Amino acid sequence: MRVVPPKRSSRENVIPLINVVFLLLIFFMITGQIRQPDAVDIALPFSMIESSKTGEGKEILLTKSGDIYLAGEQVSLSGLAAMNLLNPGEILKVKIDGTCKRDCFLPFFKALSDMGIDKISLVTIQGSKI
Amino acid sequence: MRNDPLSLKRRRPSLTPLIDVVFLLLIFFMIVSRLTSEQQYDFKLMSEGTVSETTREITQFDIRLLPGGDIIYQENAIKASDLKEKLARSEESRIQLELDPETDLQDTVRFMEEFQSLENVTVSLSSEGKIK
């Protein structure tokens, strides 16, 4: 008996591929957040407590090496002290590298404290360090 | 005029430009979007010398935080759970936190989160790193 091979279409079926690509596209569009990149890349600290607070405001960034960036521009600690950072009622949004050692972030906190800032909004990443 | 099935098949609109656009959009979103969710945590800076307006007795705990999150109280290592028990015994407690030079912000945040969330407990960082 002669076995007749099934007829194959001349073109591969790309519909499943398109379906998967569409699903991936929808996933990235829904779950991803498009944000302006920071002046420098830093590893934000992890936070176990879930907070829904994600306010906008003046943002200051402190790197592992102690460099301070305000609105994308590098500033010195003394220069920062001379600035009028906040309006009354505003809370400063601070991004600090989680691997910053005591002598990196404590003088920065001290400078903010000397400027009359008693509370900051520290930006963290929700979850635990793997 | 030809009207055979083959010519009808050819008249189907081509999906290739659509797939191209979808692929480009996918690549765009994969590159620009960040999947990690940032959140903000209220962090109280040094508050040495501030007195809370209360008539209750405040017990001060001088704590030293070592790298890795190890806690030292009265020169001895203490577990976080044991410290919490001690804190619960007093009406109102204040933790004065001294950081080891090698203690990083991650350890500090973890400690602050754990103890600031407790009722009647305030945590303040020692400004010089050392307890005065």
Interface residues (C-beta under 8 A of the other chain):
Chain A: V14 I18 V21 F22 L24 L25 F28 M29 T31 G32 Q33 I34 R35 L44 P45 F46 S47 M48 I49 E50 S51 S52 K53 T54 G55 I91 K93 V94 I96 D97 G98 T99 C100 K101 R102 D103 F105 L106 F109 K110 L112 S113 I117 D118 K119 I120 S121 L122 V123 T124 I125 Q126 G127 K129
Chain B: L15 I19 V22 F23 L25 L26 F29 M30 V32 S33 R34 L35 T36 S37 E38 Q39 Q40 Y41 D42 F43 K44 L45 M46 S47 L99 D100 P101 E102 T103 D104 L105 Q106 T108 V109 R110 E113 S117 L125 S127 E128 G129
